[in-house]
Amino acid sequence: MKKFVVFGNPIAHSRSPEIHRMFAQQFGEQLSYERQLSTESDFAKDVGALQQEGFIGCNVTLPFKELAFQLADEVSQRARIAGAANTLSLFRDKIVADNTDGQGLVGDLQLSVDLAAKHVLLLGAGGAARGCIYPLLQAGVEKISIWNRTREKVASLANELCAYGNVVAVSNLELAATKANIVVNSTSSSVNGSVPDIAPEVFGDAELVYDMFYQQSKTSFLEFAEKQNNEALLKDGLGMLVGQAAESYRIWHGQQPDINSVVDVLRKS
């Protein structure tokens, strides 16, 4: 039986084992997929032990994504641009890293809108945002505007990634006039029920508003967006979570699982 784990700290909340088992059921397959708690000092040793034991791969969540990238012998283009990895493929003589977070977002967005020639406003300039910029551009997005509380951080990120497409940093003063088709919140604001300190006008032209955070009820960010534009489609990050897992599954198994049926099950649980 093929064996996998997901690393994190904390990790008890992870739904990855449940998701990957549902994927396997779609193809009549069986697999072993468990959660594994680690520390930053033990992470490399723990991955090496799995490699020696014949594990096929592992997913990686916070706070180990940068360490996973550094540990790899080979990295994909999207992992290299993100500077982080959430998917490791383990071979006897090497470790190959990829980052499927951005593809998870893109796939979920494409279920609702055509991304071709769209203008995306990305709120936040951390690892979650960084991992999505290149996949969005590859999917046909015409322009990505990035806003962050720290002006220096967002300017640095835009300057680094503008080589791959039209990526610009926007200030607080410029936000109201952004006129983006899609607004994506990659900040952690919804975790504690707050919203980013942004002008309400940013939602005026949006056809889709997306929060990478997800919960059973509507997130604080989506509630705020709805008050500004009640015609925009609202989506949280559950589809992104399942989508990034599906891309990891495809890398490891060579099969593309159905995302929607898994999202439906998780919504009800």
C-alpha positions as a Python dict, from the first residue, in 0.01 Angstrom:
ca = {
    (1, 'M'): (0, 0, 0),
    (2, 'K'): (130, 346, -91),
    (3, 'K'): (208, 555, 214),
    (4, 'F'): (180, 933, 265),
    (5, 'V'): (174, 1188, 547),
    (6, 'V'): (99, 1555, 596),
    (7, 'F'): (344, 1752, 810),
    (8, 'G'): (247, 2051, 1022),
    (9, 'N'): (260, 2209, 1364),
    (10, 'P'): (-17, 2208, 1473),
    (11, 'I'): (-154, 1927, 1257),
    (12, 'A'): (-443, 1758, 1442),
    (13, 'H'): (-696, 1977, 1256),
    (14, 'S'): (-575, 1879, 907),
    (15, 'R'): (-837, 1732, 676),
    (16, 'S'): (-581, 1611, 423),
    (17, 'P'): (-604, 1243, 522),
    (18, 'E'): (-982, 1252, 478),
    (19, 'I'): (-954, 1430, 143),
    (20, 'H'): (-692, 1195, -4),
    (21, 'R'): (-882, 887, 106),
    (22, 'M'): (-1192, 1017, -72),
    (23, 'F'): (-981, 1078, -383),
    (24, 'A'): (-850, 722, -369),
    (25, 'Q'): (-1203, 585, -337),
    (26, 'Q'): (-1293, 751, -667),
    (27, 'F'): (-1043, 522, -840),
    (28, 'G'): (-1102, 212, -630),
    (29, 'E'): (-760, 249, -470),
    (30, 'Q'): (-639, 219, -113),
    (31, 'L'): (-366, 424, 51),
    (32, 'S'): (-223, 507, 390),
    (33, 'Y'): (-228, 879, 467),
    (34, 'E'): (-161, 1007, 821),
    (35, 'R'): (-90, 1331, 1004),
    (36, 'Q'): (260, 1386, 1139),
    (37, 'L'): (360, 1648, 1392),
    (38, 'S'): (714, 1778, 1358),
    (39, 'T'): (936, 2067, 1463),
    (40, 'E'): (1156, 2292, 1253),
    (41, 'S'): (1468, 2129, 1399),
    (42, 'D'): (1340, 1775, 1328),
    (43, 'F'): (1166, 1829, 994),
    (44, 'A'): (1456, 1730, 764),
    (45, 'K'): (1528, 1420, 973),
    (46, 'D'): (1161, 1321, 976),
    (47, 'V'): (1130, 1352, 597),
    (48, 'G'): (1451, 1154, 551),
    (49, 'A'): (1314, 874, 768),
    (50, 'L'): (1000, 851, 553),
    (51, 'Q'): (1215, 845, 240),
    (52, 'Q'): (1413, 549, 378),
    (53, 'E'): (1090, 370, 476),
    (54, 'G'): (956, 386, 120),
    (55, 'F'): (690, 653, 157),
    (56, 'I'): (573, 795, -176),
    (57, 'G'): (524, 1156, -70),
    (58, 'C'): (415, 1408, 186),
    (59, 'N'): (216, 1727, 200),
    (60, 'V'): (355, 2014, 401),
    (61, 'T'): (167, 2288, 580),
    (62, 'L'): (272, 2564, 820),
    (63, 'P'): (539, 2622, 937),
    (64, 'F'): (742, 2393, 713),
    (65, 'K'): (679, 2505, 354),
    (66, 'E'): (1004, 2701, 320),
    (67, 'L'): (1201, 2420, 484),
    (68, 'A'): (1047, 2170, 244),
    (69, 'F'): (1159, 2383, -49),
    (70, 'Q'): (1514, 2406, 85),
    (71, 'L'): (1528, 2031, 149),
    (72, 'A'): (1447, 1930, -209),
    (73, 'D'): (1697, 1809, -468),
    (74, 'E'): (1469, 1922, -752),
    (75, 'V'): (1199, 2190, -751),
    (76, 'S'): (920, 2279, -993),
    (77, 'Q'): (895, 2622, -1152),
    (78, 'R'): (597, 2718, -939),
    (79, 'A'): (773, 2607, -619),
    (80, 'R'): (1085, 2800, -715),
    (81, 'I'): (888, 3119, -778),
    (82, 'A'): (693, 3073, -454),
    (83, 'G'): (1007, 2996, -256),
    (84, 'A'): (805, 2731, -75),
    (85, 'A'): (672, 2378, -126),
    (86, 'N'): (363, 2200, 0),
    (87, 'T'): (415, 1874, -191),
    (88, 'L'): (720, 1649, -172),
    (89, 'S'): (766, 1340, -388),
    (90, 'L'): (1004, 1096, -222),
    (91, 'F'): (1237, 876, -428),
    (92, 'R'): (1523, 658, -309),
    (93, 'D'): (1788, 899, -436),
    (94, 'K'): (1612, 1237, -440),
    (95, 'I'): (1331, 1458, -312),
    (96, 'V'): (1124, 1659, -562),
    (97, 'A'): (930, 1964, -445),
    (98, 'D'): (623, 2131, -592),
    (99, 'N'): (375, 2395, -480),
    (100, 'T'): (12, 2319, -562),
    (101, 'D'): (-150, 2599, -360),
    (102, 'G'): (-177, 2834, -656),
    (103, 'Q'): (-325, 2565, -879),
    (104, 'G'): (-578, 2495, -607),
    (105, 'L'): (-690, 2858, -614),
    (106, 'V'): (-691, 2877, -993),
    (107, 'G'): (-896, 2560, -1028),
    (108, 'D'): (-1155, 2682, -779),
    (109, 'L'): (-1181, 3024, -942),
    (110, 'Q'): (-1222, 2865, -1285),
    (111, 'L'): (-1528, 2678, -1165),
    (112, 'S'): (-1699, 3018, -1139),
    (113, 'V'): (-1531, 3260, -1383),
    (114, 'D'): (-1316, 3268, -1694),
    (115, 'L'): (-979, 3405, -1581),
    (116, 'A'): (-870, 3516, -1927),
    (117, 'A'): (-794, 3890, -1939),
    (118, 'K'): (-915, 3942, -1581),
    (119, 'H'): (-774, 4190, -1329),
    (120, 'V'): (-713, 4033, -987),
    (121, 'L'): (-664, 4231, -667),
    (122, 'L'): (-466, 4020, -421),
    (123, 'L'): (-483, 4130, -59),
    (124, 'G'): (-175, 4024, 137),
    (125, 'A'): (187, 3963, 40),
    (126, 'G'): (277, 3657, 245),
    (127, 'G'): (348, 3303, 135),
    (128, 'A'): (-13, 3232, 37),
    (129, 'A'): (-18, 3525, -202),
    (130, 'R'): (327, 3457, -339),
    (131, 'G'): (241, 3098, -428),
    (132, 'C'): (-63, 3204, -633),
    (133, 'I'): (76, 3481, -853),
    (134, 'Y'): (254, 3268, -1114),
    (135, 'P'): (-34, 3015, -1150),
    (136, 'L'): (-282, 3302, -1194),
    (137, 'L'): (-71, 3454, -1469),
    (138, 'Q'): (-32, 3113, -1634),
    (139, 'A'): (-411, 3080, -1631),
    (140, 'G'): (-448, 3395, -1840),
    (141, 'V'): (-501, 3669, -1581),
    (142, 'E'): (-411, 3999, -1745),
    (143, 'K'): (-310, 4197, -1436),
    (144, 'I'): (-248, 4131, -1067),
    (145, 'S'): (-255, 4421, -823),
    (146, 'I'): (-115, 4341, -478),
    (147, 'W'): (-193, 4529, -158),
    (148, 'N'): (-44, 4474, 185),
    (149, 'R'): (-30, 4667, 511),
    (150, 'T'): (347, 4690, 474),
    (151, 'R'): (422, 4893, 163),
    (152, 'E'): (786, 4779, 143),
    (153, 'K'): (691, 4412, 146),
    (154, 'V'): (436, 4438, -134),
    (155, 'A'): (665, 4658, -346),
    (156, 'S'): (943, 4402, -313),
    (157, 'L'): (713, 4115, -409),
    (158, 'A'): (573, 4295, -713),
    (159, 'N'): (920, 4396, -827),
    (160, 'E'): (1039, 4037, -802),
    (161, 'L'): (747, 3877, -987),
    (162, 'C'): (669, 4138, -1252),
    (163, 'A'): (906, 3951, -1483),
    (164, 'Y'): (632, 3687, -1523),
    (165, 'G'): (349, 3925, -1611),
    (166, 'N'): (171, 4246, -1522),
    (167, 'V'): (215, 4247, -1144),
    (168, 'V'): (195, 4579, -959),
    (169, 'A'): (189, 4699, -600),
    (170, 'V'): (-92, 4931, -495),
    (171, 'S'): (-98, 5168, -198),
    (172, 'N'): (-388, 5249, 31),
    (173, 'L'): (-454, 5562, -171),
    (174, 'E'): (-466, 5365, -498),
    (175, 'L'): (-694, 5087, -370),
    (176, 'A'): (-1027, 5261, -426),
    (177, 'A'): (-950, 5309, -796),
    (178, 'T'): (-822, 4956, -860),
    (179, 'K'): (-1142, 4834, -1036),
    (180, 'A'): (-1052, 4466, -1014),
    (181, 'N'): (-1275, 4193, -1155),
    (182, 'I'): (-1170, 3948, -882),
    (183, 'V'): (-1072, 4030, -524),
    (184, 'V'): (-880, 3762, -333),
    (185, 'N'): (-808, 3783, 39),
    (186, 'S'): (-490, 3595, 130),
    (187, 'T'): (-449, 3764, 469),
    (188, 'S'): (-537, 3589, 792),
    (189, 'S'): (-795, 3852, 888),
    (190, 'S'): (-1093, 3615, 883),
    (191, 'V'): (-927, 3378, 1129),
    (192, 'N'): (-1010, 3619, 1412),
    (193, 'G'): (-1322, 3768, 1254),
    (194, 'S'): (-1168, 4094, 1135),
    (195, 'V'): (-1124, 4244, 786),
    (196, 'P'): (-826, 4411, 617),
    (197, 'D'): (-816, 4789, 646),
    (198, 'I'): (-918, 4860, 288),
    (199, 'A'): (-1146, 5100, 107),
    (200, 'P'): (-1499, 4958, 56),
    (201, 'E'): (-1483, 5079, -305),
    (202, 'V'): (-1246, 4797, -400),
    (203, 'F'): (-1547, 4564, -435),
    (204, 'G'): (-1745, 4791, -667),
    (205, 'D'): (-1641, 4625, -995),
    (206, 'A'): (-1587, 4273, -860),
    (207, 'E'): (-1773, 3983, -1013),
    (208, 'L'): (-1610, 3740, -768),
    (209, 'V'): (-1478, 3790, -415),
    (210, 'Y'): (-1269, 3509, -268),
    (211, 'D'): (-1141, 3443, 85),
    (212, 'M'): (-867, 3180, 119),
    (213, 'F'): (-987, 3112, 473),
    (214, 'Y'): (-1291, 2887, 509),
    (215, 'Q'): (-1544, 2798, 777),
    (216, 'Q'): (-1897, 2663, 797),
    (217, 'S'): (-2051, 3012, 814),
    (218, 'K'): (-1968, 3308, 591),
    (219, 'T'): (-1627, 3456, 677),
    (220, 'S'): (-1595, 3810, 811),
    (221, 'F'): (-1425, 3918, 488),
    (222, 'L'): (-1704, 3783, 269),
    (223, 'E'): (-1967, 3943, 492),
    (224, 'F'): (-1789, 4277, 454),
    (225, 'A'): (-1763, 4237, 77),
    (226, 'E'): (-2131, 4148, 44),
    (227, 'K'): (-2230, 4471, 218),
    (228, 'Q'): (-2036, 4667, -45),
    (229, 'N'): (-2147, 4466, -350),
    (230, 'N'): (-2434, 4223, -311),
    (231, 'E'): (-2414, 4116, -676),
    (232, 'A'): (-2064, 3969, -657),
    (233, 'L'): (-2023, 3593, -624),
    (234, 'L'): (-1870, 3501, -286),
    (235, 'K'): (-1646, 3199, -230),
    (236, 'D'): (-1433, 3081, 59),
    (237, 'G'): (-1117, 2870, 46),
    (238, 'L'): (-1256, 2519, 92),
    (239, 'G'): (-1240, 2457, -283),
    (240, 'M'): (-880, 2580, -285),
    (241, 'L'): (-793, 2337, -6),
    (242, 'V'): (-943, 2044, -197),
    (243, 'G'): (-798, 2169, -526),
    (244, 'Q'): (-440, 2186, -401),
    (245, 'A'): (-482, 1837, -258),
    (246, 'A'): (-615, 1715, -593),
    (247, 'E'): (-307, 1850, -770),
    (248, 'S'): (-84, 1671, -519),
    (249, 'Y'): (-281, 1352, -582),
    (250, 'R'): (-234, 1393, -957),
    (251, 'I'): (142, 1437, -914),
    (252, 'W'): (172, 1121, -706),
    (253, 'H'): (-81, 895, -879),
    (254, 'G'): (-113, 1031, -1233),
    (255, 'Q'): (-492, 1062, -1195),
    (256, 'Q'): (-706, 1374, -1165),
    (257, 'P'): (-974, 1335, -895),
    (258, 'D'): (-1312, 1504, -896),
    (259, 'I'): (-1304, 1803, -661),
    (260, 'N'): (-1672, 1897, -637),
    (261, 'S'): (-1793, 1576, -475),
    (262, 'V'): (-1528, 1605, -204),
    (263, 'V'): (-1611, 1970, -138),
    (264, 'D'): (-1976, 1872, -101),
    (265, 'V'): (-1893, 1610, 162),
    (266, 'L'): (-1670, 1847, 360),
    (267, 'R'): (-1934, 2121, 354),
    (268, 'K'): (-2179, 1886, 525),
    (269, 'S'): (-1937, 1754, 787),
}
